[in-house]
């Protein structure tokens, strides 16, 4: 048989056997195993379309600059990009088994024989060969494993996006905390000035024989009560700045020394309520849900791999070599061989069957985790809506109380001046007003933080455009088609399911 005959046989076998089929039917839906409501329980009234970069809805230019610094420098996000590189490399490794393994082997040697009674004799030997080995993918075991690895890589990309999403929430939360504490410091400074002025007036009245020592002591106690709030507020402000520094990959206390983070000392007003997507839209908007589904699809393909491992496998080997004792005549003679082997597991102590059962259990676990993650996402949105409704009412009531407390203080001071009430009533009115003023700031911060939680829970498309920082390998592909053979059932199923879902929406 000529050298061309084995190649022809290999080609025919490839065509005949390479079109194998998967022994396991994968899921035909990318929806969670639960009922999906048609809409969220949004409050009545006008809404506006929130910007895709959700933190920009608060109109804080300094916040946007700080956010971009965090995306570039945050060490947790950089670790997520590194994990993505690892997953991409693993997907490339898994996809490489779809193709033949070709190796080139070359050798040269000299053998010297030096008998005692004859002259020495030297023999040269030169050889060069090319070997090919390939497992035919009869049951799509290799293709499914490659597709599964590509889906895991895509899930790792979504994990990196989820890390960025959570990072944005942490930055905004610290931003509002810093603003709240700065505003409280300014407010308490004003309250201390007012209390100190009242103390001076009380002491003056006492010196003129109009008041008594009890009134002076009461006012001094009121001043100390306001002043005692400063240490805790300063402590929270300083620790929040330190936390923000670490998020920006800077040493604590470096915000003001190495670069400026311009946090305005006044909390912004609550933006208009955003237009809400449908609950089904969260499956595309939230990277954690995309990652959870990709891991379900990957586990589904791994079930097919485990089942295919129990079926026959065919491996082909093709080798050709040239050898000679002279380099000039190396290519004058040729040795070629082609071999094929069939492997059918007969007895393995139920190891392969147990592996298939394990993979089915992993699939069920991940499907339940995906469904639970979706339900938690719905709850996060609904909780934020309910909290905002109640927090806005609370803030309105507190501001009404502040207005009443102002009027009460004015009336108390007037009546005390006319000798109609004791000074303790004035102290009580002052204390009530100042506590309400401080609570106003705290609740306003809670309202803004809750709106941030709502926008964070809604996700968005802005994470899809994120890229690793400069200097990182940003050219790695996460698309399953770039890692596997052209026929990628998992992507086809996902695309078809998303199309159906969008049409239903």
TATA-V820043 format. One record per residue. N is the residue number from 1. PHI is phi in degrees with one decimal (* if undefined). NEAR is the number of other C-alpha atoms within 8 Angstrom. D_FIRST is the distance of its C-alpha to the first C-alpha in Angstrom with 1 decimal. Layout:
<<N,PHI,NEAR,D_FIRST> <N,PHI,NEAR,D_FIRST>>
This chain:
<<1,*,3,0.0> <2,-75.6,5,3.8> <3,-64.7,7,6.8> <4,-71.7,6,8.2> <5,-63.3,8,6.3> <6,-59.1,11,8.2> <7,-64.5,8,11.1> <8,-65.3,8,11.2> <9,-63.6,8,11.3> <10,-60.7,8,13.9> <11,-64.4,8,15.9> <12,-65.8,8,16.1> <13,-62.9,9,17.2> <14,-63.1,9,19.6> <15,-66.1,8,21.2> <16,-74.6,7,21.5> <17,-106.1,10,22.8> <18,-70.8,10,24.4> <19,-91.3,8,27.4> <20,-71.7,9,28.9> <21,-126.1,7,32.6> <22,-79.7,10,35.3> <23,-81.9,8,36.8> <24,-134.6,7,40.2> <25,-84.8,6,42.5> <26,-77.8,8,44.2> <27,-61.1,7,47.9> <28,-104.6,6,48.8> <29,-145.4,7,51.9> <30,-110.1,9,52.9> <31,-97.1,4,56.5> <32,-69.3,8,58.3> <33,-84.9,7,59.1> <34,-158.5,5,62.8> <35,-73.4,4,65.2> <36,-105.5,6,65.5> <37,-65.7,7,69.0> <38,-76.4,7,69.6> <39,-158.1,7,71.6> <40,-90.1,10,73.5> <41,-85.1,6,77.2> <42,-78.1,6,78.2> <43,-67.7,6,81.9> <44,-71.4,4,83.6> <45,128.3,4,84.4> <46,-69.4,6,82.8> <47,-131.9,8,79.5> <48,-129.4,8,77.7> <49,-75.8,6,74.0> <50,-72.6,8,73.3> <51,-62.8,8,71.4> <52,-61.5,7,67.7> <53,-79.1,8,68.5> <54,-58.7,9,71.0> <55,-68.0,12,73.2> <56,-70.5,10,74.3> <57,-66.8,9,76.3> <58,-87.0,9,79.0> <59,54.4,6,79.4> <60,-117.7,7,79.4> <61,-57.2,7,77.9> <62,-63.7,9,78.0> <63,-65.7,12,76.0> <64,-64.7,10,73.2> <65,-64.1,8,73.1> <66,-64.6,9,73.0> <67,-63.3,10,70.2> <68,-64.6,8,68.0> <69,-62.0,10,68.7> <70,-64.8,12,67.7> <71,-63.8,10,64.3> <72,-80.9,8,63.6> <73,-113.1,11,64.8> <74,-56.9,13,64.9> <75,-72.3,9,62.9> <76,-63.5,7,62.1> <77,-69.2,13,60.5> <78,-64.8,11,58.6> <79,-64.6,8,57.2> <80,-63.8,12,56.1> <81,-64.6,11,54.2> <82,-66.4,8,52.5> <83,-64.5,9,51.5> <84,-65.0,12,50.0> <85,-59.7,10,47.9> <86,-63.2,8,46.7> <87,-66.5,13,45.8> <88,-63.7,13,44.0> <89,-63.7,8,41.9> <90,-64.9,10,41.1> <91,-65.7,15,40.0> <92,-63.9,11,37.7> <93,-62.1,8,36.2> <94,-64.9,11,35.7> <95,-71.4,15,34.1> <96,-66.5,7,31.6> <97,-72.8,9,29.7> <98,-71.7,10,28.7> <99,-113.8,6,26.2> <100,-63.7,9,23.3> <101,-99.6,8,24.3> <102,-113.5,8,22.8> <103,-130.6,7,23.7> <104,-105.4,8,23.6> <105,-127.6,8,24.0> <106,-132.5,8,25.3> <107,-148.9,7,27.0> <108,-146.9,8,28.8> <109,-152.1,7,30.7> <110,-133.0,8,32.8> <111,-113.1,7,33.6> <112,-116.1,8,36.9> <113,-111.9,7,37.9> <114,-126.9,8,41.6> <115,-68.2,7,42.7> <116,-71.2,5,46.4> <117,-106.2,4,46.4> <118,-136.4,6,43.8> <119,-65.0,7,43.2> <120,-64.3,8,41.2> <121,-131.7,7,37.4> <122,-116.5,8,35.4> <123,-127.2,8,31.6> <124,-100.8,10,30.0> <125,-145.3,11,26.7> <126,-119.9,14,25.3> <127,-149.6,12,22.5> <128,-146.3,11,21.6> <129,-146.7,11,19.3> <130,-129.7,11,18.9> <131,-121.4,12,18.7> <132,-131.4,11,19.0> <133,-132.2,11,20.4> <134,-156.7,10,21.7> <135,-97.9,9,23.7> <136,-70.4,11,23.5> <137,-86.6,14,27.1> <138,-62.7,12,27.2> <139,-112.0,10,31.0> <140,58.7,12,32.0> <141,-63.7,13,33.0> <142,-70.1,12,32.0> <143,-63.3,12,33.4> <144,-65.7,12,36.6> <145,-65.0,13,37.0> <146,-67.3,14,36.7> <147,-62.7,17,39.1> <148,-62.9,13,41.5> <149,-64.1,13,41.5> <150,-67.2,16,42.1> <151,-67.3,13,45.0> <152,-63.7,13,46.4> <153,-64.3,14,46.3> <154,-66.5,13,48.1> <155,-65.2,13,50.6> <156,-66.7,13,51.1> <157,-62.5,12,52.0> <158,-65.0,12,54.6> <159,-61.5,12,55.8> <160,-63.0,12,56.6> <161,-65.9,12,58.4> <162,-65.2,12,60.3> <163,-61.2,11,61.3> <164,-65.3,11,62.6> <165,-63.8,11,64.5> <166,-66.3,9,66.2> <167,-61.6,11,66.9> <168,-61.4,10,68.7> <169,-65.0,11,70.8> <170,-65.5,8,71.8> <171,-62.9,11,72.8> <172,-64.6,12,74.9> <173,-62.3,10,76.5> <174,-66.7,12,77.5> <175,-59.4,10,78.7> <176,-67.9,12,81.1> <177,-63.7,11,82.3> <178,-63.5,13,83.2> <179,-61.6,13,85.0> <180,-60.0,14,86.8> <181,-68.4,12,88.0> <182,-64.4,11,89.1> <183,-67.2,12,91.0> <184,-65.7,11,92.6> <185,-60.0,11,93.7> <186,-64.9,8,95.4> <187,-66.6,9,97.0> <188,-67.7,13,98.3> <189,-60.1,8,99.6> <190,-65.1,8,101.7> <191,-65.6,10,102.8> <192,-65.3,11,103.8> <193,-60.8,8,105.8> <194,-65.1,8,107.5> <195,-65.5,11,108.3> <196,-66.8,9,109.6> <197,-62.6,8,111.9> <198,-63.7,9,113.2> <199,-64.6,12,113.8> <200,-62.0,8,115.9> <201,-66.2,8,117.9> <202,-66.1,12,118.4> <203,-65.4,9,119.6> <204,-64.8,8,121.9> <205,-61.9,10,123.4> <206,-66.0,12,123.9> <207,-65.9,8,125.5> <208,-88.9,7,127.9> <209,80.9,7,128.8> <210,-87.0,7,127.3> <211,-96.2,10,124.3> <212,-131.6,8,123.8> <213,-64.4,7,121.6> <214,-60.8,6,119.5> <215,-62.0,11,118.3> <216,-63.9,12,117.3> <217,-62.8,8,115.4> <218,-61.8,10,113.7> <219,-71.8,13,112.5> <220,-63.7,9,111.3> <221,-63.3,8,109.3> <222,-65.0,11,107.8> <223,-64.4,12,106.8> <224,-64.9,8,105.2> <225,-63.6,8,103.3> <226,-69.3,11,101.7> <227,-63.6,9,101.0> <228,-66.9,7,99.3> <229,-78.2,9,96.4> <230,-66.1,10,95.3> <231,-57.6,7,93.5> <232,-64.2,7,91.1> <233,-66.4,11,90.3> <234,-62.7,10,89.8> <235,-62.3,8,87.5> <236,-63.8,9,85.3> <237,-62.6,12,85.2> <238,-67.4,8,84.2> <239,-68.2,8,81.5> <240,-66.3,11,80.1> <241,-63.5,13,79.8> <242,-64.0,13,78.1> <243,-63.0,10,75.5> <244,-65.8,10,74.9> <245,-60.3,14,74.4> <246,-66.6,11,71.7> <247,-60.4,12,69.9> <248,-91.4,11,69.9> <249,61.4,10,68.4> <250,-120.4,9,71.8> <251,-67.0,8,74.0> <252,-53.3,10,77.0> <253,69.5,9,80.1> <254,-98.5,11,78.0> <255,-61.6,13,78.4> <256,-85.7,8,81.7> <257,-93.4,7,81.0> <258,-91.9,6,77.5> <259,-157.2,7,77.4> <260,-98.6,7,79.6> <261,-115.5,8,78.8> <262,-82.4,6,81.6> <263,-94.7,9,82.4> <264,-64.5,6,85.4> <265,-80.8,9,88.2> <266,-133.7,8,88.6> <267,-67.7,11,86.3> <268,-75.0,5,85.2> <269,-76.9,5,86.2> <270,-68.9,8,83.9> <271,-66.6,6,81.7> <272,-58.5,7,81.8> <273,-65.5,7,79.7> <274,-79.3,8,76.1> <275,-70.5,8,74.4> <276,-92.3,7,72.2> <277,-73.9,8,68.7> <278,-77.6,9,67.8> <279,-55.3,12,66.7> <280,-66.1,9,63.2> <281,-65.1,8,63.0> <282,-60.3,13,63.1> <283,-61.5,10,59.5> <284,-96.5,8,58.5> <285,-81.4,10,61.4> <286,-101.1,13,61.2> <287,-65.3,13,58.4> <288,-66.3,9,58.9> <289,-74.0,13,58.2> <290,-64.5,12,55.1> <291,-65.3,14,53.8> <292,-63.2,13,54.7> <293,-67.4,11,52.9> <294,-60.1,12,49.7> <295,-73.5,12,49.7> <296,-63.8,12,50.1> <297,-62.7,13,47.1> <298,-65.8,13,45.1> <299,-64.8,14,46.2> <300,-61.9,13,45.2> <301,-68.3,14,41.6> <302,-66.6,12,41.6> <303,-62.2,13,42.4> <304,-61.8,15,39.2> <305,-63.4,13,37.3> <306,-65.6,13,38.9> <307,-68.7,13,38.1> <308,-64.1,12,34.5> <309,-67.4,9,34.2> <310,-88.5,10,34.9> <311,-100.1,9,31.9> <312,-59.9,9,28.2> <313,-127.8,11,26.2> <314,-118.1,11,22.4> <315,-122.1,11,21.1> <316,-115.1,12,17.7> <317,-133.6,11,16.7> <318,-131.0,12,14.3> <319,-134.7,11,14.7> <320,-141.3,11,13.9> <321,-148.6,11,16.2> <322,-123.4,13,17.6> <323,-148.5,12,19.9> <324,-165.3,13,22.2> <325,-88.5,10,25.6> <326,-133.2,9,26.8> <327,-64.8,7,26.9> <328,-66.8,5,26.7> <329,-108.6,8,23.2> <330,-59.5,13,21.9> <331,-95.1,9,19.2> <332,-80.9,7,18.0> <333,-126.0,8,15.4> <334,-130.5,9,13.0> <335,-124.3,7,12.0> <336,-132.2,9,10.3> <337,-151.0,8,10.4> <338,-135.1,9,11.2> <339,-134.2,7,13.9> <340,-133.7,8,16.3> <341,-134.7,7,19.8> <342,-115.3,8,22.5> <343,-119.4,7,26.1> <344,-124.6,8,29.0> <345,-59.3,8,32.4> <346,-111.1,4,34.2> <347,-144.4,5,37.4> <348,-139.4,7,38.8> <349,66.3,4,42.5> <350,65.9,7,42.7> <351,-63.7,7,41.9> <352,-68.1,11,39.7> <353,-65.3,10,42.2> <354,-64.7,8,45.0> <355,-64.9,9,43.3> <356,-63.7,11,43.1> <357,-63.6,8,46.8> <358,-63.0,8,47.7> <359,-67.5,13,46.0> <360,-65.2,11,47.9> <361,-64.8,8,51.1> <362,-63.3,9,50.4> <363,-60.0,12,49.9> <364,-63.2,8,53.2> <365,-61.9,8,54.9> <366,-70.3,12,53.8> <367,-66.1,12,54.7> <368,-65.6,9,58.1> <369,-64.9,9,58.5> <370,-62.9,13,57.6> <371,-63.8,11,60.2> <372,-63.5,8,62.8> <373,-62.5,10,62.2> <374,-67.5,11,62.8> <375,-63.7,8,66.0> <376,-63.9,8,67.2> <377,-63.0,10,66.5> <378,-62.3,9,68.7> <379,-64.2,8,71.3> <380,-60.0,10,71.4> <381,-67.6,12,72.1> <382,-64.2,10,74.8> <383,-61.1,8,76.4> <384,-64.5,12,76.7> <385,-64.2,12,78.3> <386,-65.1,8,80.7> <387,-63.3,9,81.7> <388,-63.4,11,82.3> <389,-57.4,9,84.6> <390,-78.7,8,86.7> <391,-67.0,11,86.6> <392,-63.6,9,87.8> <393,-62.8,8,90.6> <394,-63.6,9,91.4> <395,-62.5,11,91.5> <396,-64.1,8,93.9> <397,-66.0,8,96.2> <398,-64.1,11,96.3> <399,-68.3,9,97.2> <400,-66.0,8,100.0> <401,-66.5,9,101.2> <402,-61.7,11,101.2> <403,-64.1,8,103.4> <404,-65.4,8,105.7> <405,-65.3,11,105.8> <406,-61.7,9,106.8> <407,-66.3,8,109.7> <408,-63.9,9,110.6> <409,-64.5,12,110.8> <410,-60.9,8,113.0> <411,-66.9,8,115.3> <412,-65.3,12,115.5> <413,-65.2,9,116.4> <414,-65.9,8,119.1> <415,-69.6,10,120.6> <416,-66.1,12,120.5> <417,-62.3,7,122.4> <418,-89.3,6,125.0> <419,74.8,7,125.2> <420,-88.7,7,124.0> <421,-134.7,8,121.0> <422,-83.1,8,120.1> <423,-68.4,8,117.7> <424,-58.6,8,115.2> <425,-65.3,9,114.5> <426,-67.5,12,113.6> <427,-58.3,11,111.3> <428,-61.4,8,109.6> <429,-66.0,12,109.1> <430,-63.8,9,107.7> <431,-62.8,9,105.3> <432,-62.9,9,104.1> <433,-63.6,12,103.5> <434,-67.1,9,101.6> <435,-64.8,8,99.3> <436,-66.8,11,98.6> <437,-63.2,9,97.8> <438,-69.5,11,95.3> <439,-67.4,9,93.8> <440,-56.6,11,93.4> <441,-64.4,11,91.1> <442,-64.6,9,89.1> <443,-70.3,11,88.6> <444,-60.7,10,87.7> <445,-63.5,12,84.9> <446,-63.7,9,83.8> <447,-62.5,12,83.7> <448,-67.0,10,81.5> <449,-64.0,11,79.2> <450,-68.2,11,78.8> <451,-62.6,11,77.9> <452,-61.6,12,75.3> <453,-62.6,10,73.9> <454,-63.9,12,73.7> <455,-64.7,9,71.9> <456,-66.5,11,69.5> <457,-67.9,10,68.8> <458,-78.9,12,68.0> <459,68.3,11,65.2> <460,154.4,9,64.1> <461,-91.9,8,61.4> <462,-65.0,8,62.5> <463,-68.7,11,60.3> <464,-65.7,6,57.1> <465,-90.6,6,58.0> <466,-68.5,7,58.4> <467,-130.4,5,56.2> <468,-59.6,10,56.0> <469,-58.4,9,58.6> <470,-58.7,4,57.8> <471,98.9,4,55.6> <472,-89.3,6,53.6> <473,-80.9,7,50.0> <474,-95.5,6,50.9> <475,-94.5,4,47.6> <476,-67.3,7,45.7> <477,-94.9,7,44.8> <478,-112.2,11,45.8> <479,-68.2,8,44.5> <480,-60.6,12,41.9> <481,-66.9,10,39.7> <482,-79.1,8,39.4> <483,-107.5,14,38.1> <484,-127.6,15,35.7> <485,-68.2,10,33.2> <486,-58.1,5,34.7> <487,-87.7,6,35.5> <488,-119.3,11,38.5> <489,-64.8,6,40.2> <490,-63.7,9,43.0> <491,-67.7,9,44.1> <492,-64.0,8,43.9> <493,-63.4,10,46.0> <494,-62.3,10,48.5> <495,-64.5,8,48.8> <496,-64.5,8,49.4> <497,-66.0,11,51.9> <498,-65.3,9,53.8> <499,-62.7,8,54.0> <500,-62.1,8,55.4> <501,-65.3,8,57.8> <502,-66.4,7,59.0> <503,-68.4,6,59.6> <504,-65.4,5,61.6> <505,-65.6,5,63.6>>
